[in-house]
Amino acid sequence: MTTSKYQIGQKVILNCKNMTLSRYLDEDGWFAVTGTITAITAKRIRAVNDLRGTEGLYSFDNVKPMEQA
């Protein structure tokens, strides 16, 4: 997975499907929440979840750039 499309400070859409019941998920299994990237590792993106106000680690599969949302 390439990290070139993500930068620290970038606003993104996070998949927070564990925050809600399955009936509230999109048809593709997403519960979309906005967030801001604070760090990038080889396997994960650390981002602040705007809904909760907390920082967490998200796999690359659970992050989308804002323009793709």
Secondary structure, DSSP 4 states (H G I P E B T S, - for coil): ---TT--TT-EEEEE-GGGS-GGGS-TTS--EEEEEEEEE-SSEEEEEETTTTEEEEEEGGGEEEGGG-
